[in-house]
């Protein structure tokens, strides 16, 4: 994946939480263009470490472990100003 295809600013991407395992704190978000991006509960912007499956979210994309892109600064779309 090319870095030039990633958003440059925070919370520049929208998607829907497809899965979230509270026990391990890992989830996935499906973007509007069909990509699946992983995220860790520490990346949930409000600090709650929980988010419901099906929640529409805004986030930014950052390089993660193993050379994969990950979602960061994940926030419900309705809470972003």
Beta strands, then each sheet from edge to edge (+ up, - down):
strand 1: 13-21
strand 2: 26-31
strand 3: 36-40
strand 4: 56-63
strand 5: 69-76
sheet 1: 3+ 2- 1+ 4- 5+
end
